[in-house]
């Protein structure tokens, strides 16, 4: 991966929404929605704020403190909008995430072109506060809102031949200026083994911090696989294909020696160009002490069983 990072200390603290301000705002929105107030007090400006309603709480993320919202939404990897961390927030401003369709095909009983709303609305939204660990050795904590991928897949009825799930990002260089450059072969593609896709942790995210997903974070719908390096969590998905064969993945295709299909967070398996033993915490300042990387990013209990008997230094 191209490593060209801006120091998190470059972002003025005045630009960062403190957690208490966020919590107050969220409580206000929740309370207003519950009391039926929101319809009557909403100004045109607030209608743009795109708060998500009916989000259920879950135990995921107990004890984790979310990274400031301003950092989550301004320090991004989204090469379709540029290779610097601060490119996507500006370059994706005019991106049209509505209307949106997702094609689901391959080994499923109910293939089709699904409208985003039809895909999402049958499910109750859940908040999942997860660690996000990038292969570049930094991490943050994100309060995602979404639907378990398993629930979404169950509705399209995978056949017994489905062994993998392949994902594809939109290919639209008009809207995604980074696709004019050949930093990667476009569109961005990713994949999971079927049992990884069905694991309860695997999420299709449609929001974060109680609001619709900002464009720079992969609007309107993206994958989140918290025990794997962040590059597996593909953004702005337009196709989900269930396949018999292991699908190609973007970073593996670009540098197979450096990025495997599995990409499980593993402090013991170094990237050929840097160690993965420690990570820099976004929001704690560039020169603050690094933290030990956790096996499977701290989700061993939930996922270690998926890899029993596999040599994880070989299947990296
Ligand atoms: N998805 C697409 N389509 N394009 C990308 O460049 N970057 C990946 C992943 N998903 C990427 C992508 C990487 S390297 C990371 S670390 C995460 O998105 C970052 O997600 P965030 O910007 O929401 O923190």
py3Dmol code that shows the C-alpha trace and the ligand (Angstrom):
import py3Dmol

protein = """\
ATOM      1  CA  UNK A   1       0.000   0.000   0.000  1.00  0.00           C
ATOM      2  CA  UNK A   2       1.248   3.493  -0.722  1.00  0.00           C
ATOM      3  CA  UNK A   3       2.192   4.941   2.618  1.00  0.00           C
ATOM      4  CA  UNK A   4       1.871   8.686   2.555  1.00  0.00           C
ATOM      5  CA  UNK A   5       0.123   9.687   5.712  1.00  0.00           C
ATOM      6  CA  UNK A   6      -0.737  13.052   7.091  1.00  0.00           C
ATOM      7  CA  UNK A   7       0.006  13.401  10.759  1.00  0.00           C
ATOM      8  CA  UNK A   8      -3.170  13.198  12.792  1.00  0.00           C
ATOM      9  CA  UNK A   9      -1.727  16.069  14.844  1.00  0.00           C
ATOM     10  CA  UNK A  10      -2.163  18.229  11.714  1.00  0.00           C
ATOM     11  CA  UNK A  11      -5.897  18.316  12.349  1.00  0.00           C
ATOM     12  CA  UNK A  12      -6.780  21.203  14.621  1.00  0.00           C
ATOM     13  CA  UNK A  13      -8.414  20.064  17.845  1.00  0.00           C
ATOM     14  CA  UNK A  14     -11.033  22.779  17.354  1.00  0.00           C
ATOM     15  CA  UNK A  15     -12.230  20.893  14.257  1.00  0.00           C
ATOM     16  CA  UNK A  16     -12.868  17.743  16.194  1.00  0.00           C
ATOM     17  CA  UNK A  17     -16.311  17.081  17.615  1.00  0.00           C
ATOM     18  CA  UNK A  18     -15.802  16.007  21.169  1.00  0.00           C
ATOM     19  CA  UNK A  19     -17.526  12.846  22.282  1.00  0.00           C
ATOM     20  CA  UNK A  20     -19.724  14.709  24.753  1.00  0.00           C
ATOM     21  CA  UNK A  21     -21.001  17.044  22.032  1.00  0.00           C
ATOM     22  CA  UNK A  22     -21.710  14.021  19.844  1.00  0.00           C
ATOM     23  CA  UNK A  23     -23.453  12.149  22.639  1.00  0.00           C
ATOM     24  CA  UNK A  24     -25.611  15.156  23.492  1.00  0.00           C
ATOM     25  CA  UNK A  25     -26.587  15.610  19.873  1.00  0.00           C
ATOM     26  CA  UNK A  26     -27.341  11.938  19.499  1.00  0.00           C
ATOM     27  CA  UNK A  27     -29.420  11.848  22.661  1.00  0.00           C
ATOM     28  CA  UNK A  28     -31.301  14.883  21.423  1.00  0.00           C
ATOM     29  CA  UNK A  29     -32.043  13.229  18.075  1.00  0.00           C
ATOM     30  CA  UNK A  30     -33.062   9.940  19.707  1.00  0.00           C
ATOM     31  CA  UNK A  31     -35.241  11.648  22.276  1.00  0.00           C
ATOM     32  CA  UNK A  32     -36.804  13.898  19.654  1.00  0.00           C
ATOM     33  CA  UNK A  33     -37.506  10.929  17.369  1.00  0.00           C
ATOM     34  CA  UNK A  34     -39.006   8.928  20.234  1.00  0.00           C
ATOM     35  CA  UNK A  35     -41.300  11.780  21.219  1.00  0.00           C
ATOM     36  CA  UNK A  36     -42.386  12.387  17.643  1.00  0.00           C
ATOM     37  CA  UNK A  37     -40.841  15.859  17.874  1.00  0.00           C
ATOM     38  CA  UNK A  38     -38.438  15.534  14.995  1.00  0.00           C
ATOM     39  CA  UNK A  39     -41.013  15.911  12.225  1.00  0.00           C
ATOM     40  CA  UNK A  40     -42.280  19.203  13.562  1.00  0.00           C
ATOM     41  CA  UNK A  41     -39.001  20.858  14.488  1.00  0.00           C
ATOM     42  CA  UNK A  42     -36.916  19.770  11.501  1.00  0.00           C
ATOM     43  CA  UNK A  43     -35.526  22.637   9.480  1.00  0.00           C
ATOM     44  CA  UNK A  44     -34.316  22.098   5.884  1.00  0.00           C
ATOM     45  CA  UNK A  45     -30.764  22.125   7.250  1.00  0.00           C
ATOM     46  CA  UNK A  46     -31.458  19.391   9.734  1.00  0.00           C
ATOM     47  CA  UNK A  47     -33.103  17.242   7.101  1.00  0.00           C
ATOM     48  CA  UNK A  48     -29.672  17.093   5.460  1.00  0.00           C
ATOM     49  CA  UNK A  49     -28.091  15.807   8.669  1.00  0.00           C
ATOM     50  CA  UNK A  50     -29.326  12.294   7.723  1.00  0.00           C
ATOM     51  CA  UNK A  51     -29.693  10.784  11.190  1.00  0.00           C
ATOM     52  CA  UNK A  52     -30.675   7.122  11.088  1.00  0.00           C
ATOM     53  CA  UNK A  53     -33.682   6.087  13.130  1.00  0.00           C
ATOM     54  CA  UNK A  54     -34.506   2.817  14.850  1.00  0.00           C
ATOM     55  CA  UNK A  55     -30.895   1.796  15.445  1.00  0.00           C
ATOM     56  CA  UNK A  56     -30.690  -1.046  17.959  1.00  0.00           C
ATOM     57  CA  UNK A  57     -27.933  -1.176  20.549  1.00  0.00           C
ATOM     58  CA  UNK A  58     -25.729  -4.285  20.716  1.00  0.00           C
ATOM     59  CA  UNK A  59     -23.089  -5.414  23.221  1.00  0.00           C
ATOM     60  CA  UNK A  60     -20.375  -5.175  20.548  1.00  0.00           C
ATOM     61  CA  UNK A  61     -17.804  -2.606  21.511  1.00  0.00           C
ATOM     62  CA  UNK A  62     -18.297  -2.570  25.242  1.00  0.00           C
ATOM     63  CA  UNK A  63     -15.318  -0.833  26.789  1.00  0.00           C
ATOM     64  CA  UNK A  64     -14.145   0.764  23.526  1.00  0.00           C
ATOM     65  CA  UNK A  65     -14.061   4.538  23.128  1.00  0.00           C
ATOM     66  CA  UNK A  66     -14.959   5.632  19.599  1.00  0.00           C
ATOM     67  CA  UNK A  67     -12.430   7.779  17.753  1.00  0.00           C
ATOM     68  CA  UNK A  68     -13.640  11.356  17.244  1.00  0.00           C
ATOM     69  CA  UNK A  69     -16.200  11.575  14.464  1.00  0.00           C
ATOM     70  CA  UNK A  70     -14.219  14.308  12.729  1.00  0.00           C
ATOM     71  CA  UNK A  71     -11.202  12.026  12.447  1.00  0.00           C
ATOM     72  CA  UNK A  72     -13.222   8.989  11.333  1.00  0.00           C
ATOM     73  CA  UNK A  73     -14.681  11.076   8.520  1.00  0.00           C
ATOM     74  CA  UNK A  74     -11.586  13.003   7.451  1.00  0.00           C
ATOM     75  CA  UNK A  75      -8.722  10.500   7.736  1.00  0.00           C
ATOM     76  CA  UNK A  76      -9.680   8.011   5.036  1.00  0.00           C
ATOM     77  CA  UNK A  77      -8.369   5.436   2.620  1.00  0.00           C
ATOM     78  CA  UNK A  78     -10.525   5.512  -0.514  1.00  0.00           C
ATOM     79  CA  UNK A  79      -8.224   5.474  -3.536  1.00  0.00           C
ATOM     80  CA  UNK A  80     -11.093   6.118  -5.940  1.00  0.00           C
ATOM     81  CA  UNK A  81     -10.919   9.653  -4.520  1.00  0.00           C
ATOM     82  CA  UNK A  82      -7.148  10.045  -4.189  1.00  0.00           C
ATOM     83  CA  UNK A  83      -4.301   8.425  -2.300  1.00  0.00           C
ATOM     84  CA  UNK A  84      -3.844  10.934   0.536  1.00  0.00           C
ATOM     85  CA  UNK A  85      -5.790  10.483   3.743  1.00  0.00           C
ATOM     86  CA  UNK A  86      -7.370  13.903   3.386  1.00  0.00           C
ATOM     87  CA  UNK A  87      -8.318  13.572  -0.317  1.00  0.00           C
ATOM     88  CA  UNK A  88     -11.625  11.641  -0.023  1.00  0.00           C
ATOM     89  CA  UNK A  89     -13.457  14.063   2.267  1.00  0.00           C
ATOM     90  CA  UNK A  90     -13.215  16.805  -0.405  1.00  0.00           C
ATOM     91  CA  UNK A  91     -13.097  14.760  -3.611  1.00  0.00           C
ATOM     92  CA  UNK A  92     -16.172  12.687  -2.649  1.00  0.00           C
ATOM     93  CA  UNK A  93     -18.316  15.658  -1.641  1.00  0.00           C
ATOM     94  CA  UNK A  94     -20.445  15.583  -4.814  1.00  0.00           C
ATOM     95  CA  UNK A  95     -20.543  11.787  -5.115  1.00  0.00           C
ATOM     96  CA  UNK A  96     -24.089  10.541  -5.811  1.00  0.00           C
ATOM     97  CA  UNK A  97     -24.860   7.699  -3.429  1.00  0.00           C
ATOM     98  CA  UNK A  98     -28.597   7.870  -4.178  1.00  0.00           C
ATOM     99  CA  UNK A  99     -30.290   6.248  -6.022  1.00  0.00           C
ATOM    100  CA  UNK A 100     -28.196   3.075  -5.631  1.00  0.00           C
ATOM    101  CA  UNK A 101     -28.556  -0.514  -6.775  1.00  0.00           C
ATOM    102  CA  UNK A 102     -26.666  -3.604  -5.700  1.00  0.00           C
ATOM    103  CA  UNK A 103     -26.570  -6.579  -8.057  1.00  0.00           C
ATOM    104  CA  UNK A 104     -26.569  -9.905  -6.247  1.00  0.00           C
ATOM    105  CA  UNK A 105     -25.747 -12.843  -8.469  1.00  0.00           C
ATOM    106  CA  UNK A 106     -23.926 -16.137  -8.819  1.00  0.00           C
ATOM    107  CA  UNK A 107     -24.790 -19.055  -6.553  1.00  0.00           C
ATOM    108  CA  UNK A 108     -28.047 -17.683  -5.113  1.00  0.00           C
ATOM    109  CA  UNK A 109     -31.677 -18.682  -5.462  1.00  0.00           C
ATOM    110  CA  UNK A 110     -32.842 -15.089  -5.751  1.00  0.00           C
ATOM    111  CA  UNK A 111     -30.418 -13.130  -7.934  1.00  0.00           C
ATOM    112  CA  UNK A 112     -31.349  -9.594  -8.948  1.00  0.00           C
ATOM    113  CA  UNK A 113     -30.664  -5.883  -9.035  1.00  0.00           C
ATOM    114  CA  UNK A 114     -31.782  -4.709  -5.629  1.00  0.00           C
ATOM    115  CA  UNK A 115     -32.563  -1.097  -4.777  1.00  0.00           C
ATOM    116  CA  UNK A 116     -30.550  -0.008  -1.750  1.00  0.00           C
ATOM    117  CA  UNK A 117     -33.769   0.630   0.194  1.00  0.00           C
ATOM    118  CA  UNK A 118     -35.216  -2.816  -0.611  1.00  0.00           C
ATOM    119  CA  UNK A 119     -31.996  -4.432   0.502  1.00  0.00           C
ATOM    120  CA  UNK A 120     -31.786  -2.575   3.794  1.00  0.00           C
ATOM    121  CA  UNK A 121     -35.319  -1.782   4.963  1.00  0.00           C
ATOM    122  CA  UNK A 122     -36.435  -5.349   5.837  1.00  0.00           C
ATOM    123  CA  UNK A 123     -33.719  -5.412   8.517  1.00  0.00           C
ATOM    124  CA  UNK A 124     -33.386  -3.664  11.829  1.00  0.00           C
ATOM    125  CA  UNK A 125     -30.292  -1.488  11.925  1.00  0.00           C
ATOM    126  CA  UNK A 126     -27.737  -2.265  14.616  1.00  0.00           C
ATOM    127  CA  UNK A 127     -24.926  -0.248  16.113  1.00  0.00           C
ATOM    128  CA  UNK A 128     -21.592  -2.094  16.173  1.00  0.00           C
ATOM    129  CA  UNK A 129     -18.646  -0.367  17.787  1.00  0.00           C
ATOM    130  CA  UNK A 130     -15.609  -2.058  16.264  1.00  0.00           C
ATOM    131  CA  UNK A 131     -11.869  -1.568  16.170  1.00  0.00           C
ATOM    132  CA  UNK A 132     -10.586  -0.806  12.649  1.00  0.00           C
ATOM    133  CA  UNK A 133      -6.964  -1.856  12.085  1.00  0.00           C
ATOM    134  CA  UNK A 134      -5.362  -0.758   8.832  1.00  0.00           C
ATOM    135  CA  UNK A 135      -2.537  -2.800   7.313  1.00  0.00           C
ATOM    136  CA  UNK A 136      -0.518   0.448   7.461  1.00  0.00           C
ATOM    137  CA  UNK A 137      -0.242  -0.088  11.260  1.00  0.00           C
ATOM    138  CA  UNK A 138      -2.710   2.468  12.542  1.00  0.00           C
ATOM    139  CA  UNK A 139      -6.082   1.923  14.178  1.00  0.00           C
ATOM    140  CA  UNK A 140      -9.267   3.639  15.230  1.00  0.00           C
ATOM    141  CA  UNK A 141     -12.602   2.687  16.785  1.00  0.00           C
ATOM    142  CA  UNK A 142     -15.732   3.269  14.711  1.00  0.00           C
ATOM    143  CA  UNK A 143     -19.378   3.156  15.846  1.00  0.00           C
ATOM    144  CA  UNK A 144     -20.830   1.617  12.675  1.00  0.00           C
ATOM    145  CA  UNK A 145     -24.522   1.196  11.923  1.00  0.00           C
ATOM    146  CA  UNK A 146     -25.514  -1.715   9.723  1.00  0.00           C
ATOM    147  CA  UNK A 147     -26.916  -5.159   9.135  1.00  0.00           C
ATOM    148  CA  UNK A 148     -25.151  -8.499   9.552  1.00  0.00           C
ATOM    149  CA  UNK A 149     -24.103  -9.714   6.093  1.00  0.00           C
ATOM    150  CA  UNK A 150     -25.450 -13.160   7.073  1.00  0.00           C
ATOM    151  CA  UNK A 151     -28.985 -11.732   7.375  1.00  0.00           C
ATOM    152  CA  UNK A 152     -28.756 -10.011   4.006  1.00  0.00           C
ATOM    153  CA  UNK A 153     -27.409 -13.149   2.299  1.00  0.00           C
ATOM    154  CA  UNK A 154     -30.048 -15.389   3.868  1.00  0.00           C
ATOM    155  CA  UNK A 155     -32.728 -13.440   1.980  1.00  0.00           C
ATOM    156  CA  UNK A 156     -31.146 -14.218  -1.412  1.00  0.00           C
ATOM    157  CA  UNK A 157     -30.831 -17.928  -0.601  1.00  0.00           C
ATOM    158  CA  UNK A 158     -27.228 -19.050  -1.252  1.00  0.00           C
ATOM    159  CA  UNK A 159     -27.006 -22.435  -2.985  1.00  0.00           C
ATOM    160  CA  UNK A 160     -24.881 -25.315  -1.653  1.00  0.00           C
ATOM    161  CA  UNK A 161     -22.234 -24.413  -4.278  1.00  0.00           C
ATOM    162  CA  UNK A 162     -21.572 -20.991  -2.717  1.00  0.00           C
ATOM    163  CA  UNK A 163     -18.097 -21.165  -1.138  1.00  0.00           C
ATOM    164  CA  UNK A 164     -17.019 -17.509  -1.395  1.00  0.00           C
ATOM    165  CA  UNK A 165     -18.559 -14.047  -1.575  1.00  0.00           C
ATOM    166  CA  UNK A 166     -17.074 -11.510  -4.006  1.00  0.00           C
ATOM    167  CA  UNK A 167     -17.695  -7.767  -3.667  1.00  0.00           C
ATOM    168  CA  UNK A 168     -17.218  -4.973  -6.180  1.00  0.00           C
ATOM    169  CA  UNK A 169     -17.089  -1.187  -5.790  1.00  0.00           C
ATOM    170  CA  UNK A 170     -18.701   1.173  -8.296  1.00  0.00           C
ATOM    171  CA  UNK A 171     -16.603   1.905 -11.382  1.00  0.00           C
ATOM    172  CA  UNK A 172     -17.369   5.454 -12.482  1.00  0.00           C
ATOM    173  CA  UNK A 173     -14.279   7.569 -13.254  1.00  0.00           C
ATOM    174  CA  UNK A 174     -16.521  10.590 -13.917  1.00  0.00           C
ATOM    175  CA  UNK A 175     -17.505  10.577 -10.269  1.00  0.00           C
ATOM    176  CA  UNK A 176     -14.446   8.877  -8.830  1.00  0.00           C
ATOM    177  CA  UNK A 177     -11.479  10.860 -10.155  1.00  0.00           C
ATOM    178  CA  UNK A 178      -8.919   8.486  -8.627  1.00  0.00           C
ATOM    179  CA  UNK A 179     -10.046   5.850 -11.131  1.00  0.00           C
ATOM    180  CA  UNK A 180      -8.359   7.880 -13.897  1.00  0.00           C
ATOM    181  CA  UNK A 181      -5.080   6.844 -12.293  1.00  0.00           C
ATOM    182  CA  UNK A 182      -3.893   3.254 -12.428  1.00  0.00           C
ATOM    183  CA  UNK A 183      -2.872   2.932  -8.789  1.00  0.00           C
ATOM    184  CA  UNK A 184      -5.052  -0.182  -8.739  1.00  0.00           C
ATOM    185  CA  UNK A 185      -6.931  -2.154 -11.368  1.00  0.00           C
ATOM    186  CA  UNK A 186     -10.480  -0.772 -11.162  1.00  0.00           C
ATOM    187  CA  UNK A 187     -13.043  -1.497  -9.915  1.00  0.00           C
ATOM    188  CA  UNK A 188     -11.839  -2.300  -6.393  1.00  0.00           C
ATOM    189  CA  UNK A 189     -12.777  -5.893  -5.572  1.00  0.00           C
ATOM    190  CA  UNK A 190     -12.713  -7.939  -2.389  1.00  0.00           C
ATOM    191  CA  UNK A 191     -13.811 -11.327  -1.157  1.00  0.00           C
ATOM    192  CA  UNK A 192     -14.511 -13.521   1.838  1.00  0.00           C
ATOM    193  CA  UNK A 193     -14.852 -17.212   2.391  1.00  0.00           C
ATOM    194  CA  UNK A 194     -18.511 -18.131   2.940  1.00  0.00           C
ATOM    195  CA  UNK A 195     -18.033 -18.959   6.637  1.00  0.00           C
ATOM    196  CA  UNK A 196     -16.279 -15.604   7.171  1.00  0.00           C
ATOM    197  CA  UNK A 197     -19.141 -13.841   5.417  1.00  0.00           C
ATOM    198  CA  UNK A 198     -21.695 -15.628   7.618  1.00  0.00           C
ATOM    199  CA  UNK A 199     -19.832 -14.876  10.865  1.00  0.00           C
ATOM    200  CA  UNK A 200     -22.020 -12.685  13.115  1.00  0.00           C
ATOM    201  CA  UNK A 201     -19.292  -9.995  13.282  1.00  0.00           C
ATOM    202  CA  UNK A 202     -19.352  -9.352   9.511  1.00  0.00           C
ATOM    203  CA  UNK A 203     -21.382  -6.233   8.843  1.00  0.00           C
ATOM    204  CA  UNK A 204     -22.823  -4.393   5.874  1.00  0.00           C
ATOM    205  CA  UNK A 205     -22.524  -0.830   7.159  1.00  0.00           C
ATOM    206  CA  UNK A 206     -24.885   1.929   6.043  1.00  0.00           C
ATOM    207  CA  UNK A 207     -23.947   4.467   8.680  1.00  0.00           C
ATOM    208  CA  UNK A 208     -21.617   5.583  11.409  1.00  0.00           C
ATOM    209  CA  UNK A 209     -22.073   7.713  14.511  1.00  0.00           C
ATOM    210  CA  UNK A 210     -25.837   7.287  14.125  1.00  0.00           C
ATOM    211  CA  UNK A 211     -25.890   8.967  10.718  1.00  0.00           C
ATOM    212  CA  UNK A 212     -25.913   7.785   7.109  1.00  0.00           C
ATOM    213  CA  UNK A 213     -22.488   6.748   5.857  1.00  0.00           C
ATOM    214  CA  UNK A 214     -20.571   9.800   4.627  1.00  0.00           C
ATOM    215  CA  UNK A 215     -19.362   9.478   1.011  1.00  0.00           C
ATOM    216  CA  UNK A 216     -15.707   9.311   2.053  1.00  0.00           C
ATOM    217  CA  UNK A 217     -16.461   6.308   4.291  1.00  0.00           C
ATOM    218  CA  UNK A 218     -18.076   4.305   1.481  1.00  0.00           C
ATOM    219  CA  UNK A 219     -21.652   5.506   0.992  1.00  0.00           C
ATOM    220  CA  UNK A 220     -24.198   4.172   0.735  1.00  0.00           C
ATOM    221  CA  UNK A 221     -23.140   0.655   1.719  1.00  0.00           C
ATOM    222  CA  UNK A 222     -19.824  -0.992   2.573  1.00  0.00           C
ATOM    223  CA  UNK A 223     -18.430  -4.094   4.173  1.00  0.00           C
ATOM    224  CA  UNK A 224     -16.884  -4.125   7.668  1.00  0.00           C
ATOM    225  CA  UNK A 225     -14.815  -7.148   8.734  1.00  0.00           C
ATOM    226  CA  UNK A 226     -13.263  -6.099  12.055  1.00  0.00           C
ATOM    227  CA  UNK A 227     -10.769  -8.973  12.512  1.00  0.00           C
ATOM    228  CA  UNK A 228      -9.149  -8.324   9.130  1.00  0.00           C
ATOM    229  CA  UNK A 229      -6.978  -5.468   7.892  1.00  0.00           C
ATOM    230  CA  UNK A 230      -9.080  -2.519   6.776  1.00  0.00           C
ATOM    231  CA  UNK A 231      -8.529  -3.059   3.058  1.00  0.00           C
ATOM    232  CA  UNK A 232     -10.927  -6.035   3.187  1.00  0.00           C
ATOM    233  CA  UNK A 233     -13.721  -3.622   4.192  1.00  0.00           C
ATOM    234  CA  UNK A 234     -14.654  -2.592   0.654  1.00  0.00           C
ATOM    235  CA  UNK A 235     -16.622   0.617   0.129  1.00  0.00           C
ATOM    236  CA  UNK A 236     -19.536   1.745  -2.083  1.00  0.00           C
ATOM    237  CA  UNK A 237     -20.537  -1.773  -3.122  1.00  0.00           C
ATOM    238  CA  UNK A 238     -22.506  -2.331  -6.354  1.00  0.00           C
ATOM    239  CA  UNK A 239     -22.139  -6.100  -6.750  1.00  0.00           C
ATOM    240  CA  UNK A 240     -22.139  -9.112  -4.444  1.00  0.00           C
ATOM    241  CA  UNK A 241     -21.489 -12.435  -6.179  1.00  0.00           C
ATOM    242  CA  UNK A 242     -21.571 -15.822  -4.535  1.00  0.00           C
ATOM    243  CA  UNK A 243     -18.988 -18.063  -6.135  1.00  0.00           C
ATOM    244  CA  UNK A 244     -17.542 -21.568  -6.068  1.00  0.00           C
ATOM    245  CA  UNK A 245     -13.987 -20.309  -6.597  1.00  0.00           C
ATOM    246  CA  UNK A 246     -11.896 -17.915  -4.516  1.00  0.00           C
ATOM    247  CA  UNK A 247     -12.387 -14.479  -6.121  1.00  0.00           C
ATOM    248  CA  UNK A 248      -9.539 -12.050  -6.919  1.00  0.00           C
ATOM    249  CA  UNK A 249      -8.955  -9.198  -4.465  1.00  0.00           C
ATOM    250  CA  UNK A 250      -7.536  -5.781  -5.351  1.00  0.00           C
ATOM    251  CA  UNK A 251      -4.467  -5.509  -3.135  1.00  0.00           C
ATOM    252  CA  UNK A 252      -3.533  -9.143  -3.633  1.00  0.00           C
ATOM    253  CA  UNK A 253      -3.703  -8.630  -7.397  1.00  0.00           C
ATOM    254  CA  UNK A 254      -1.535  -5.525  -7.040  1.00  0.00           C
ATOM    255  CA  UNK A 255       1.163  -7.033  -4.742  1.00  0.00           C
ATOM    256  CA  UNK A 256       0.539 -10.691  -3.900  1.00  0.00           C
ATOM    257  CA  UNK A 257       3.665 -11.002  -1.738  1.00  0.00           C
ATOM    258  CA  UNK A 258       2.464  -8.177   0.505  1.00  0.00           C
ATOM    259  CA  UNK A 259      -1.312  -8.702   0.697  1.00  0.00           C
ATOM    260  CA  UNK A 260      -2.976 -12.093   0.941  1.00  0.00           C
ATOM    261  CA  UNK A 261      -6.610 -13.080   0.488  1.00  0.00           C
ATOM    262  CA  UNK A 262      -7.119 -13.654   4.216  1.00  0.00           C
ATOM    263  CA  UNK A 263      -5.496 -10.506   5.640  1.00  0.00           C
ATOM    264  CA  UNK A 264      -6.319 -11.414   9.229  1.00  0.00           C
ATOM    265  CA  UNK A 265      -4.836  -8.962  11.729  1.00  0.00           C
ATOM    266  CA  UNK A 266      -1.823 -10.784  13.120  1.00  0.00           C
ATOM    267  CA  UNK A 267       0.957  -9.179  15.208  1.00  0.00           C
ATOM    268  CA  UNK A 268       3.276 -12.090  14.442  1.00  0.00           C
ATOM    269  CA  UNK A 269       3.190 -11.926  10.666  1.00  0.00           C
ATOM    270  CA  UNK A 270       5.076  -8.855   9.477  1.00  0.00           C
ATOM    271  CA  UNK A 271       4.269  -7.064   6.284  1.00  0.00           C
ATOM    272  CA  UNK A 272       7.395  -7.510   4.104  1.00  0.00           C
ATOM    273  CA  UNK A 273       8.159  -3.800   4.571  1.00  0.00           C
ATOM    274  CA  UNK A 274       7.132  -3.172   8.216  1.00  0.00           C
ATOM    275  CA  UNK A 275       6.244  -4.905  11.465  1.00  0.00           C
ATOM    276  CA  UNK A 276       2.627  -5.460  12.470  1.00  0.00           C
ATOM    277  CA  UNK A 277       3.483  -5.944  16.158  1.00  0.00           C
ATOM    278  CA  UNK A 278       2.316  -2.454  17.158  1.00  0.00           C
ATOM    279  CA  UNK A 279      -0.124   0.144  15.952  1.00  0.00           C
ATOM    280  CA  UNK A 280      -0.510   3.909  16.101  1.00  0.00           C
ATOM    281  CA  UNK A 281      -3.823   5.060  17.573  1.00  0.00           C
ATOM    282  CA  UNK A 282      -5.482   7.719  15.433  1.00  0.00           C
ATOM    283  CA  UNK A 283      -6.385  10.673  17.633  1.00  0.00           C
ATOM    284  CA  UNK A 284      -3.582  10.115  20.117  1.00  0.00           C
ATOM    285  CA  UNK A 285      -1.024  12.151  18.191  1.00  0.00           C
ATOM    286  CA  UNK A 286       1.641  11.002  15.789  1.00  0.00           C
ATOM    287  CA  UNK A 287       4.387  10.614  18.364  1.00  0.00           C
ATOM    288  CA  UNK A 288       2.388   9.070  21.199  1.00  0.00           C
ATOM    289  CA  UNK A 289       3.175   5.543  22.378  1.00  0.00           C
ATOM    290  CA  UNK A 290       2.091   2.762  20.059  1.00  0.00           C
ATOM    291  CA  UNK A 291      -0.153  -0.036  21.257  1.00  0.00           C
ATOM    292  CA  UNK A 292       0.388  -3.778  20.917  1.00  0.00           C
ATOM    293  CA  UNK A 293      -1.526  -5.204  17.976  1.00  0.00           C
ATOM    294  CA  UNK A 294      -4.067  -7.813  19.063  1.00  0.00           C
ATOM    295  CA  UNK A 295      -4.446 -11.173  17.307  1.00  0.00           C
ATOM    296  CA  UNK A 296      -7.501 -10.976  15.031  1.00  0.00           C
ATOM    297  CA  UNK A 297      -7.686  -7.342  16.163  1.00  0.00           C
ATOM    298  CA  UNK A 298      -9.096  -8.492  19.511  1.00  0.00           C
ATOM    299  CA  UNK A 299     -11.803 -10.758  18.054  1.00  0.00           C
ATOM    300  CA  UNK A 300     -10.089 -14.152  18.570  1.00  0.00           C
ATOM    301  CA  UNK A 301     -12.923 -15.529  20.656  1.00  0.00           C
ATOM    302  CA  UNK A 302     -15.388 -14.976  17.818  1.00  0.00           C
ATOM    303  CA  UNK A 303     -13.260 -15.967  14.817  1.00  0.00           C
ATOM    304  CA  UNK A 304     -10.169 -18.037  15.706  1.00  0.00           C
ATOM    305  CA  UNK A 305     -12.191 -21.225  15.100  1.00  0.00           C
ATOM    306  CA  UNK A 306     -12.582 -20.293  11.427  1.00  0.00           C
ATOM    307  CA  UNK A 307      -8.871 -20.930  10.900  1.00  0.00           C
ATOM    308  CA  UNK A 308      -8.223 -24.069  12.967  1.00  0.00           C
ATOM    309  CA  UNK A 309      -5.392 -26.077  11.426  1.00  0.00           C
ATOM    310  CA  UNK A 310      -4.374 -23.313   8.994  1.00  0.00           C
ATOM    311  CA  UNK A 311      -0.836 -21.964   9.005  1.00  0.00           C
ATOM    312  CA  UNK A 312      -1.607 -18.250   9.275  1.00  0.00           C
ATOM    313  CA  UNK A 313       1.892 -17.242   8.187  1.00  0.00           C
ATOM    314  CA  UNK A 314       1.217 -19.011   4.897  1.00  0.00           C
ATOM    315  CA  UNK A 315      -2.413 -17.936   4.544  1.00  0.00           C
ATOM    316  CA  UNK A 316      -1.691 -14.285   5.368  1.00  0.00           C
TER     317      UNK A 316
END
"""
ligand_1 = """\
24
LIG
N -12.694 0.387 -0.555
C -12.487 0.936 -1.763
N -13.411 0.774 -2.718
N -11.368 1.659 -2.054
C -10.375 1.829 -1.132
O -9.360 2.482 -1.441
N -9.593 1.344 1.143
C -9.612 0.318 2.182
C -11.022 0.098 2.735
N -11.994 0.032 1.668
C -10.550 1.249 0.152
C -11.758 0.548 0.419
C -8.684 0.602 3.276
S -7.037 0.406 2.940
C -9.117 0.935 4.530
S -8.025 1.050 5.836
C -10.534 1.232 4.808
O -11.346 1.164 3.617
C -10.643 2.626 5.385
O -11.966 2.923 5.717
P -12.316 4.376 6.291
O -11.795 5.389 5.327
O -13.800 4.411 6.440
O -11.608 4.461 7.628
"""
view = py3Dmol.view(width=600, height=400)
view.addModel(protein, "pdb")
view.setStyle({"model": 0}, {"cartoon": {"style": "trace"}})
view.addModel(ligand_1, "xyz")
view.setStyle({"model": 1}, {"stick": {}})
view.zoomTo()
view.show()
